[in-house]
């Protein structure tokens, strides 16, 4: 499932780059890192660290 989700993410990213300007697409793409961190803290009880 991870591979399918990753593939779908790349397809969506490339499609949005074809349709919209990079200056709008890139920040939205990078927001996924922040969402993963937030979900890990909220749902998995992870504690963030610099490491």
C-alpha positions, 0 to 999 in steps of 0.5 A: 500500500505504501508503494501505491500511495507513493506512486499516486503522490508522484503522479499527482505532483507531476500533474499539478506541475503541468497545470500550475506554477512551481511557486504554488505547487512546491510549498503544498508538496512540502507541507506533507512533511509537516502533516506527517509530523503532526499525525505522528505526534497526535495519533501515535504519541511520538515525541519530536526531537532534533535527532 
